[in-house]
Amino acid sequence: MKYVNQPIVKKDAYALLSGKPVYCDDLALKDCLIIKLLRSPHAHAKIKSIDTTLAEKVPGIEAVYTYKDVPQERFTLAGQTFPEPSPYDRQILEDVVRYVGDEVAIVAGKDEACVNKALKLIKVEYEVLDAVLDFTKAIDNEVIVHAEDNYKTLCEIGNERMRNICSHDESIVGDLDAAFDQCDIILERDYHTKANAQAMMETFRSYAYVDAFDRLNVVSSTQVPFHVRRMLSNALGIPKTKIRVVKPRIGGGFGAKQTGCCEIFAAFVTWKLKKPSKIVYTREETFTASNSRHEMKMHVKIGAKQNGEILAIDLHTLSNTGAYGEHGSTTVGLSGHKSLPIYNHMLASRFHCDVVYTNTMQAGAYRGYGATQGQFAVESAVNELAEALHLDPCELRFMNMVKEGEVMPQYYGEQLNACALDRCLKKAMDMIGWKEKGIVRDMGDKMRGLGVALSMQGSGIANVDIASVIIKLQDDGFYTLAIGATDMGTGCDTILAQMAAECLECDVDQIVTQGVDTDASPYDTGSYASATTYVTGMSVVKACEVLKKQIIEEAAVLMDVEKEHISFDGKKIYAIEDGKEMSLSDFANICFAGGKGACLIANASHCSPTSPPPFMAGIAEVDVDKLTGEITMVDYVAVVDSGTIINPNLARIQVEGGIAQGIGMALYEDVTYSDTGKMRNNSFMQYKIPTRLDVGRICVDFESSYEDSGPFGAKSIGEVVINTPSPAIASAVAHASGMHVRTLPITAEKVLLKQDED
């Protein structure tokens, strides 16, 4: 192929390198009102009274809003397809606050100085309520986080809010008791993954204005512009016809911006005052009042024969959704449904889960979306099983891993059509020198250990995610590609253009990819669930085929030749029998000149009935200091099966970045709270993410498979890459130190003191 599987430079690379103003705050109108939020100092409280009199008198203040001024309908900020499986459990402002940082009042003024002054003059009297901060004690706690009467759910998710249960589910395959009865060895282990901040460079921000047609225009750094439009309609009580959402360049999201955040405040102020407004979260607000990865505790019971044949796994996941339920019911599902299918030959398995409300900041989406947590637990349990059986952990995996052609009961009954997982693991072993090095070596002052893990993810949400594109032939013979998928730094604007160029046999530079505007762009569920390459990519392929057919049919009219005798090679159009030919540029200009010509526009949409999983094998090599317990990353090798790689450079960066984030989760990152519910990690001074010096040497390679249902055989790559570091590093540390750390992050103190919890 000429353009697919080629390292094409990102379309926005030079704009970013030159520092051009392309982000949300760069583009905001100069006369925007500045919005800031008064936030709760309490984890759980009822507002008894709130006095904004003095604040409203500050020069430059336009308005101060409280719960008395906002609509009373509840909604969700989850960026999900309607009907959302997340509860409608929040209002713009409410007289009950449910975590430290929850919104109490909205202040809008001409500049930051007056707004900051006004915030200090708002007087609030709270009735402080007991709070539930420990999510293991949330179920049937005397503190009920959501007792309001107008709470509602649109889907059956096992919700029992009066017990603090946001959702519950269970999936059983086979006879679990009978399978465990046949096992020679049974292990039971508990694993604990903490909340993690997505830590994207660009904080949450949005601005809004009302146009000449009295329509609300919202510009936001979001992964889900079409879902944001629905959120705003629900929150403000105005029809979608009155709302337009535009996505500029995004400075990173990693799932955080799949949840709505500050858009509702800018939209509310602008709709009330009919004046443009802007809100930009500080780094502290982004840490403490947005969303994070779900904290989870997982109990794994695994049974096997003496030879290593795994017969049964029973997994229970307890997940903390925090104060609100965005993504709670869906994230938890991946902890089981994308960990258990890796070991698909079991006689029986069970996955059951509970998601609970607490008085901590709400959780949301973060790259890996629950699979990261579940795979830490299951992969760690498999590594401990290998140790108990005195088997090589790689050989144990070769014996039990899922194979191409199998039906996966715990993966929604899907059949696996493309899988190179065995080849991924073999190549990773060769890259690290697994057999030559051995899993533990004495290096003098340090012990060096190896650890391995496998991962799978998905490619969009089957039967739910839908994408559409519009491609137009323009004069002079170039094309415009309108998409609804959001490029958040991943390079989808470039990748989709590569696919279009391959289909239309033209240069990538002839494809102009247009940014997302809900008025002008075709509908797309958004950039999440590793959907864009697979789902939106197929809609590009379909639309290009339609356009090529149109070009041939229109050329037949203009050349007065039967269409069966027309050939198009991307640059010229030929009438095969009589030798007539026409350049694409001339053809396009004739079309635009009228007469017999017609403007050619093609559109297509795609929704897949399946979600083909990509796979990854990761191996970590670490040093553990004998005296201090300090852990140092030496090497990390990863081999990924993502089907056909559309852009090798961008794919490699995705893998390297995901591994770095996974190393951060494994060794450093930990959202913690004080006894009163205040988050301790509210800046990069307190929240450690790895630097280039912390991740060691990262080596990445690919093993190809071909997914028939994907564009050019492609599957996704965005999320699978973050999942293997935590279990691989935990196993490597265990081999080097003899200490199994089952609660992340893995720290020197835990290793040295031989204690799992902090």
N, C-alpha and C positions, 0 to 999 in steps of 0.2 A: 504494500500500500504506500501511497505517496505522502499522505499527510497523517493518517492514523498510525500510531506507534512511532511517531517522530517527535523529537524534542523541540517543538515549536516554542518560541519565546512568548511569554504572556503578553496579551494585548495591552495591558496597562503598565507594563514593566517600566517603560521610560518615563511615563507620567509620575510614577511613584518615586523613581530614582531622582527625578528633577524637583521633587517636592511641590508639585502642582496642587492647588487647593481643590481637592476632590471629595473630602469627607463632609459629614453632615454639618458640623459646626463651621466649617469653611464657607458653606453655602447659605447659611442662615441670613435672613434679612437684617440689615444694620439697625433698624429701629424696633427690633423685637423686644417685647417685654421680657424681663428676666424672671423666671420662676424658681422658687426654692420651697422646700417642704419642711414643716415642723414635724419632728418624729418623736415617737414615744420613748421615754426613758425607762419604761417598765415592760416586763415580759408579758404581763397580762393585767389589764386594768379596764375599768369603765370610766368614761369621761363624765364627771358629775356636772361640771360647768366649764365653759370656755369663753373668755372675754377678749375680743379683738379690737376694742375701742381705741386704745393707744396705738396699736400697730397701724390701724387704718389712717391715723392722723400724721404719720411720718411723710414728709414731703417726697413725692415721687411714687408713692404706693398707689397702685390702681385698684387692687382688690385683695381681700383676705377671705378665703372660703373655708368653712368647716363642714362637718357631717350634715348640718342643717340645710346646706345649700346645694347638695348633690342629689342626683336621682337615687331612688331606693332599690332599684332592681339589682339583683345579683348577677354576676358574670364570672367567667374564668379568663385568666391571662395565658392559658396554655395554647400554644400554636399548634392546633390539631384540627383535622377535618371535622366539620359538623356532621352529626351531633358529637360533640367532644366527650370523650370518656372521663374527662376531669370534671369534678363537681363545680357547680356555680355557687361559690362560697365566699365571694368578696364583693365589696362595693368600692367606689372611688375613695370615699372616706366613710368612717363608721364611728359610732360612739363606744365601741369596744375595740381595744388594741390588743394584738395577740403575740407580739414579739417586740423586743427592743429594736426600734428602727421603723416600726409600723407607722404609716402616715396619719397625722393628726390634723394638719391644716395646710392649705396651699396659699402662698404669698406671691403676688405678681407686682412688679414695679419696674421703673425705668432703668435701674442699674443694680448691680450686686450690693453696693454699699447701703442703699435704702432698704433693700429686701433683707439683708442680714440684720440691720437695725430693727426692722419690724418683727422679725422672728423672735428676737429677745424680749419683745414687749407683749407677746401673747401670753395671757395668764390662763393656765389650765389647772383645774382641780380634778384629781384622779381618785377613784376608789380602787386601791390596789388589790388585785385578786391573787389567789394562789395560782402558781404556774406549774405545769408539768414540763420538765426539761430533760428528763431521762426517758428516751423513747422505749426502753425495755419495760418501763412501768406505766406506759400510756394507756394500754387496754384496760378498761373498767376502772380507770382512775376516778377519784371523786371530782377532779377538775375536768370539766368538759370544754374543749376548745371551741366547738361550734354548736351552740345550743339555740341559734336563731330560728325563727319560724319559717322564714322565706328561703332557707337553704334548699337547693334542689340538685338532682342529678338527671342527666338525659339518657344515660345508659345503665344497664345492670352491671355493677362492678363489685357487688358484695359489700355495699356501703352500710355501716352502722355507726353513724356519727356520734350518737349518744354514748357509745362505748369508745369514742376516739378512733374508730376504725374507718379510715378513708376507703379502703378496698380490701377484698379478700378473694383468693382464687385457689383452685386445686386442679392438678392434672395428673392422672394416674395411668400408667401403661403396664399391663401385665399384672401378675399376682406377686406383690412385693414380699409378703411373708414367705411364700413358697420359694422365691428366689433366694432370699437370705438364708433359708434353711439349707440350701445346697452349698453355701459358701464355706470355705475352709478358714477364711479370715474375714473379720468385720472390724472396721475402724469407725469411730465416731469422733468428729472434731468440730470445734466452733471457730469461725473466722469472722473478723470484724474490719470493715472498711469504713473510713471516716468521710465526713463531708469534705469536698475539695472545691476551691474556687477556680472558675474557668480562667481567670487572670488574663483576659484578652487586653491588648494594648489600648484600644479605644473604649472608654467607659460608655455607659448608656447615655443617649442623647437624642433629642427630637426637637423639631420646631414646627409650628403650625401657622396658617394664615387662612383667611376667608377670601375667595376670589370674587370677581365681578358678578358671578352668577350665584352668589351666596352659598357656595359649596365649601366645605371644610377640607383644606389641603394639609396633609400631615407628611412631613419628611422625617424619616427615622432610620437609624442604623439598626436594621432588623433583618432576620433571616426569613421572616414570614409575612411579607406585606399584605397578601390577600387575607390571611388570618387576622392581622392587625385591623384591617378594615372591619371585619366582623366584631372584633372586641370593642372597637370604638362605637359601632352601631349599638351593641348591647349595653355598653356602659352609659352612653349619653342619651339613649332612647331616640335616636334619629335614624332614618333609613339609610341604607348603604348608598343609595343614589346621591346622597348629599355628601359623600365622603370619598376622597381620593388619597391614596397613600403612595408615596414615592420613596424608593430605596436608592440612596447614593452609594458611593464606595463604602464598604464596611471595614473597619479596622480590627477584624477578628471577632469571632463569636463563640466557636467551640460548643455550641448548643445553648449558651446563656441567652442568646438573642432569638431562640425559638420560643421563648416566653416573652409576652409583652411586659413592659416595665413602665417607662416614663411617658410613653405616648399619650396615655389617657389624661395626664395632667396638662400637657400643652394643648391637647385638643379641647379639654373642658374650658380652660381659661379663654382660649381664642373663640370658642363657640359662644361663650357668655358675653365677652366684651367686644367681639368682632374686631379684635386687634391681633396682629401677629405676636407670637410668644415663643419662648425658647426655654428648654430645661436641659441642663448638662449635669450629670451626676459626678460628684467628686469620686476619687478613688476609694475613700472611706465608705461612701454610700454604695458604691458598686460591690464592695466586700460585704457590707452589713445589711443591705436593704434591697437585694435583687433576688438571686437564686444561686444554688450551688449543686454539686453532685449529691445524690441521696446517700446518707449514712445508712449502712446495712449491717445486720448481723445474720450470719448464715450458719446453720447446723447441717453438717454433711455426714450421712451414714453411708459407707461404701463397703461392699462385700465382693470377694473374689475367690477363685480357686487357687490352690497353691502354685499352679503354673503361671498365674498372672491374669487369667481370664476374668474380666470384670462381669459379674452377674447382676448386680443391683446397685442403684444409687437412690438415696432418699434425701432430698434437699428441702429445707425450710428456710425462707428468707423473711426477715423482719426489716421493714424499711421505714425510715423517718421522712415524712413529707413536710414536716415543719408546720407552720401556722396555716398554710393554705395548700390546696390539693393539686396544684398544677403538675401534671405528668406523673402523679403518684401511682395511679392504677396501671399505667402503661410501662413505666420504667422498670418496675419490679418484675414484670413478666419476662424480660430479657435475661434476668439473672438466672433463670432456669431454662428457658426455651432456647437460649443460645450458648449454654454450657453443657447440658446433658446430651444433646445430639452428637457432640464430638465423639462420644463413646456409645455408638448406636447399636452395638451388638448385645447389649444387656438383655437379660430375660425380663426384667421389670424395672420401672423407675417411677418415682413420684416427685412432683414439684408442688409445694404449697406455700402460700405467702400471705402476709398481712402487712398493710401499709397503715401507719398510725399518724395522727395529728399530735404535735407538741407545740410549745410556745418558744420555738426557735425560728429563725428565718426560713421561709419556704424553700424547698428544694425544687429543682427543675431538670432541664436537660443538660448533659455534659457528654461530650464525645465518648462513645461506647454505650451510654444510655442503659445502664443496668447490667449489660453483658460483662462489663469490666469488673464489677463487683462479684458477679456469679462465677466468672471464670477464675478469679483469684481463689475462691473457695474450692471449686471442683478441681482445678488444676493442682492446687496445693495438696488436696486430699489424695489425688492420684500419685503425686510425688512422695507423699508419706507412705502410701501403700507400697510403692516400689521399694522404699527403704525397709519396710517391715518384711517384705518377701525376699529381700536381698537380690532384687532384680535391677537391671539397668533401666532407668526411667524412660529412656528413648525406646528401648526394645519393648517395654510394657505398652507404650503408646502404639507402636507398629502393630502389636497384637490386637489392639482393641479399637483403633480409630475407624471412623466412618469412611466408607469407600464410595466411589462414583457408582451411580446406578441404584443406590439403596433408597428406600423410603424411610423417612425420619419421623417416627410417631410424635416425639416431643418437639419437633419443629413443624407443628401444625399439619403433620401428615404429608409434607412436601417430598417429592422425589429429587434426589441430588443428581443433576445431569452433568455437572462439571466439577471435578475435584482433583487437585494435585497436592493434597496435604501430605501424603507419604513422601512425594518427591521434595516438598518444601523441607520436611524434617531431615531427610537424608542430606540435602545440600547444606542446611544449616550445620549439621554435625561435621561435614567436611570443612566448612568455612572456619569453624572454631577449633578444629582438631580434637573433637570429642574423644575419639578412641585412643589417640596418642597421649593426651594430657591426663585423662582420668578425672573423676569428679572432684577430687580433693588432692592438693599438693602442699607440702610444707615449704614456704618461701623464706624461712628464717624468722624474722620478726612478725611475719604475717602468714596466715593460711589463705590459700587460694581455692575457691570453689566454683563449680559449674552448676547451673540450674537450667531447666528447660520448661517450656509451656507451649500449649497449642491454643489457637483462637479461631473462632468463626464469628461472622456478623450476618448482615443481610444486605439486600439491595432494594431499598424502599420498603414500603408496607404493602403487602400483597392485597389486591382488591380494594385498596383505600387511596394510596397516592396516585394522583393523576397529573400529567403535565401536558401542556399544549404549546405549540410554537406557530409563528406566522413567518413565512419567508417570501420576500418580494423581489422580483427582478426589476432593477432600476435602470434608468437611462445610462448609456455608455456601458452597460453590461456588468454592473456590480450588483451585489445582493445585500439586503438588510434582513437580519434575523432577529425577530422580536421574541423574547423569551420571558417567562414569569419566574424562572429559577433565579435565585440570588447568589451572586458571586461574593463570598465573604473572605476572599483571599485564596481560595482553593484553586482558582483558575478556570472555573466552569465556562466563563465567557469565551475563553480560548479553546477549551476542549470541545465545546459544542460547535464552534466555528470550524475546528479541524474536521469534525464529522461531516458538516455541511460541505466543506471543500472537497472531501473525499468523494461524497455522493455526486457533487456537481462538477467534479474534475476541474476545479479552478484553484487559484492561489488562495491561501488563507486570508491574505490581505484584501481579497475581493469580497470577503464576508464582513459586514459591519454588524457587530452584536450590540443590540440596544438594551439599555438598563431597564429596570423594572419600574413600571408606573401602572397602578391598578386600573387607570382609565384607558391606557393604550396597550398594555401588555396582555397577552393571552394568559388564561388562568394556569397557575401552578401551585401545588400545595406548599412549596417552599423548599429551602435547602436544609434538610434534616433527614435522619434515617438513612443516610448514605444513598440518597435517591437520584441525584442529579444525573450522573453519568449514565446510569442504567435506564431510568424512567424517562427523563427529559431527552436523553440521547436517542431513545427509540422514536420519540415524537419528531425529532429532527430528521432522522432517516426517512420516516414516513412522509413528512412534508416535502423533503427534497425529491422523493420519487414522484410525488404528485406534480411538483413544479416541472420536473424534466418531461413528464408526459404532456403538460401544457405547452412547453416550449416546442416540442415536436409537432403537436397538433396545430399550433399557431403558425409554425414555419411551413407546414403543409399548405395552409390557406394562402400565405404570402407568396410561396413559390409555385402554387398551383400544381402540387404533386401529392399523390396519395401518401398518407402518413407512414404507411408501412415501408416507404422508400426513403424516409428521412433518417439521417444519422446525426448525432450530436456528441462531440468529444470534449465539451467544456469550453472550447475556444471558438470552434466553427460549427456551422450547421451545413450538412451536405445533403443534396438530393442525389442519391446513389446512382440512379440510372442515367440521368441526363447531364450530370456533371455540374449542376448549379451548386454554388456555395455562398455562404454569408457569414461574416464574423458575428460573434455574439453581440459585440458593441453595436454594429449596424442593425442587427435584428432588434435589439432593445430600443434603439432610437426610432426605428420604424413603428414599433408597437406604440411608442409614446406620441407618435405623430398623428394618430387617429386613422381615419380611413378604414382599411381592412383590419388594422392592428388592434390589439387589446392589451390592457395592463394585466400582467400575470402575477397573481397572488395565490399562494398555497398555504394551507394550514392543516395541522394534524394534531391529534392528541393520543396519549398512550396511558393505559393503566394495566399493570401486569397482574395476572392471577397468581403469580409466584414471586418469591423474593430470594433469588439464588445467593447462597452464602459465599463470600470470599473467605479464604483461610490464611492462616499465618503460623509459622513456627518460629519461636524466639528462644535464643540461648544466651544466658547472662554469665559473665565471668567476673567475679568480684574478689577483692582482698579484704580480709578481716584482721585488724591489728590484734595480736595476742594480748597485749597489755591494756589497751584502751577500748577494744571493741569497735573502733572506728571502721566504717565500711567504705571502700573505694571501688568505684566502677572501673573495670579494666577494659573489657570488651563487651559489646552487645551485637550479636548477629541476628538478622531477621530475613526470612524468605517468605514472600507473599504470593499467593495465588489469587489474582484479581481478574482472571480471564485474560482477555486481550488488553494490554496496557495502551491507553490512547496517547498519553504523553509521558514518556519515561522520566523526563526531568521533574515534572510536576508530581508524578507518582512517587518518585524517590524522596522528594521533599516532604510529601505527606507522611511517608513511613518514618523518616528521620524525626520529624516533628512529633508524631504520635508516640514514638519510643521515648523521646525526651520527656513528654508529659507523663508517660507511664512510669519513668524513673522517678519523677517528682512525686507521684502518688505513692510509690513504693518506699521512698527514703526520706521525704521531707515534708510533704504537704499535710496539714491537719487543722481543720477548723475547730476551734474549741470555744467554750463558753464559761463565764464565771458562774458562781452559785446563784446570781440574780438574773442570769440569762443574757448578759452582755457579751458580745463576741469579742474575743481577745485579739483576733488576727485581722485588724482593720486597715493594714497597710503592708507594703512590701518590706517594711522593717520587721514586722512580726510574722508575715506569711512568706515562707521560704519557697521559691521555685528554683529549679536547677539552672545553673549557668552552663555555658559551654565547657567549663572546667570540671563540672560535676558529672557529666554523662559518659566520660570515657570515650573509647573509640567505637563508633557505630558503623556497622557494615551491613548494607542492604542489597538484596538480590530478589529476583522474581522467578517464579515457575509458571509457565503459561498453561492455561486450560482454555476451552472454548465453550462459552455459554450461548447456546443457540437462540435463546430468547432475548439476549442483550445486543446492543449495537456493536457490530463487528466482533461479537463474541465477548464483550466486556461485562464485568461485574463491578461492584463498588470497591472503594479502597479507603474511604475517609475515616471510618471508625475502627475497623478490625485491627488497626496498627497500634492502638493504645493498650490492648488488653493483655498482652503476654508479659510485659516487664515485671509487674507485681509478683505473680507466682513464680516466675523464673528467678528473680532476684531473691525472693524468700527462700527458695530451694538452694540456691547457690550459697547464701549466708548460712543455712542450716548445715550444708556439707562442710563449709569452712570452719564453723564454730561449734557445731553440735546442738545449736539452739534453734528450735522452730518458733519463729515469731509469727503469730497468727493474727495479730492486730496491727494494722498499718497506722503510721509509717514504721518501718523497721529502723530503729535507732541504735546507736552505740550503747546507750544505757540499757536497753532491753537485752541486747546480746551479752553485755558484760555482767549484768546483774541476774541474768537468767530469769527474767520476768517478762511476761507477754504484754500485760496492760501497763499504761503509764503509771 
